[in-house]
Amino acid sequence: MKAMIQTRYGGPERVSLADRPRPAVGPRDVLVAVQASPVTAGDRRLSTGDYPCITWLPGRIATGLTGPRAPVSGTVFAGTVVEVGPAVRRFVPGDAVFGQVMSGAHAELLCVPEDGAVARAPAGWEPHEAAALPYGAGTAHHFLSGVGGLAAGERVLVIGAAGGVGLYAVQLAASLGAEVTALARPADHASLRGLGAHRTLEPRDGAWREERARYDLVFDPVGALDGGPWRRLLAPQGRYLSLILSMRLLLAMALGRILPGPRAHTGVALASAERLDALRALAEAGAVRPVIDRVFPIDAAAEAHRHVATGQGRGTVMLQVGAPSRLRAAG
Ligand SMILES: NC(=O)c1ccc[n+]([C@@H]2O[C@H](COP(=O)([O-])OP(=O)(O)OC[C@H]3O[C@@H](n4cnc5c(N)ncnc54)[C@H](OP(=O)(O)O)[C@@H]3O)[C@@H](O)[C@H]2O)c1
C-alpha cells in the first residue's frame, strides 16, 4: 500500500511516499481504507519533534529521539471499513468511519483497535468533511466543554480564531450558546461571523488587551497570552485555556491553586470514541461544519506539509488518500 513516511525529524523535505506492507488485522482490529486524512499543525509538530518547553524530552522519548518511531505519518482519518477481526462487534465491512490515531493515517490502509478512537462518520458527510473534525473540533470540544465547562450565556474570547483549532472553537462555543469574540486578521472576520462569532477583533489593534474582566473564558491555542495579560481580561471566576505548555503557564497554574481570581489550564486533548460520537451528533445537528482550505493528493503530502508550515492556510489541509470525493477546497 501507498503511505507517507518520515524517518528523521525536520522540514517537509523529510516526508516521502513509500510502499508499505498491508497491516495485519488482529482479532479485535478494524481495517480501514483511508479516503481522507488532514495535515495539521499538530502533525507538523510531530514531524519536527519540536515539543514546547518541558515537554521536549518526554515528547522525544514518546515519539522517537532523532526521528519518528512510527514512520507513517498522519493522526486523523475518515474512510470505509474493509475488514474486521473475528471478535469485532461494533463495525462491519462497508461502514463509513472516522477517527484518530497516534500515527499511520497517511496511508491507504490503517488498522485500528475496535475500542480505540474510531466511530461511525456523520451521516451524509463526505470523507473529507468527516476527517476535518477530530483534530480541530475534537480539541475545541475537549477544552471548551470539558476543561473549561463553557456554559450558555458566558462570554468567550477565541485567540487564533482562523486557525486549525480556532475555527472549530468559534463554532462550538456559539453552539453552546456562548457570546463569542474571535481574534483574527480582518480578512477572516466575515467568515468567522458566518461561523457564529458575535464580535471580531484584530490582533494588531492592541486595545483588546486592555479590556478588563470582559470574558468568562479565554481560549488560546497558540499561547499568545501566557505571559499573564489573560488575567485582566477575565472575570474573577474566569478560565484561561492554553494549548501550549510553558514555564510561565505552569507557574500561573500553581499560583491559581492558592490565589483567588481567574485560573489557567492546559493539557492534551486525547481522542476517544465518546468524543467522536459527540462530534458526530454536533455535525448531524448542523452545529459544526468543516472548513477545508485545500485538498492535496497523497503523492503531494510534502507539498501539503509545506503549505501548513507557512501558516497561511485557512481551515483544514486535507490529503485525498483513496477514492476521489465530490468535495473540493472551499476557498
Ligand atoms: N494541547 C493539545 O491537545 C493540542 C491539540 C491540538 C493542537 N495543539 C497545538 O495548538 C497549536 C495551534 O494549532 P492550530 O492547528 O490552531 O494552528 P494554526 O492552524 O497554525 O493556527 C494558529 C492561528 O493562531 C494565530 N496566531 C498565531 N500567533 C498568534 C498571536 N501571537 N496572536 C494572535 N494570533 C496568533 C494564527 O494567525 P495568523 O495566521 O494570522 O498569524 C493562526 O490563525 C499548535 O501548536 C498545535 O500543536 C495542541
The ligand as a Gaussian input file, in Angstrom:
#p B3LYP/6-31G(d) Opt

LIG

0 1
 N       -2.786000      20.530000      23.608000
 C       -3.452000      19.884000      22.667000
 O       -4.137000      18.874000      22.927000
 C       -3.399000      20.393000      21.260000
 C       -4.309000      19.892000      20.313000
 C       -4.286000      20.412000      19.018000
 C       -3.348000      21.398000      18.698000
 N       -2.450000      21.822000      19.626000
 C       -1.488000      22.876000      19.300000
 O       -2.225000      24.067000      19.130000
 C       -1.470000      24.958000      18.328000
 C       -2.406000      25.656000      17.339000
 O       -2.907000      24.710000      16.423000
 P       -3.719000      25.197000      15.134000
 O       -3.975000      23.967000      14.336000
 O       -4.846000      26.061000      15.513000
 O       -2.594000      26.085000      14.411000
 P       -2.733000      27.021000      13.114000
 O       -3.675000      26.424000      12.136000
 O       -1.337000      27.331000      12.716000
 O       -3.452000      28.338000      13.662000
 C       -2.871000      29.232000      14.580000
 C       -3.633000      30.543000      14.494000
 O       -3.187000      31.383000      15.561000
 C       -2.900000      32.675000      15.051000
 N       -1.799000      33.231000      15.849000
 C       -0.519000      32.782000      15.905000
 N        0.178000      33.525000      16.770000
 C       -0.660000      34.463000      17.272000
 C       -0.522000      35.527000      18.209000
 N        0.645000      35.775000      18.829000
 N       -1.602000      36.304000      18.484000
 C       -2.794000      36.058000      17.902000
 N       -2.986000      35.070000      16.993000
 C       -1.928000      34.274000      16.690000
 C       -2.571000      32.487000      13.588000
 O       -2.982000      33.647000      12.906000
 P       -2.131000      34.266000      11.680000
 O       -2.038000      33.196000      10.637000
 O       -2.950000      35.429000      11.285000
 O       -0.790000      34.589000      12.266000
 C       -3.434000      31.287000      13.195000
 O       -4.698000      31.696000      12.731000
 C       -0.370000      24.112000      17.658000
 O        0.860000      24.440000      18.286000
 C       -0.763000      22.683000      17.980000
 O        0.368000      21.848000      18.107000
 C       -2.465000      21.360000      20.903000

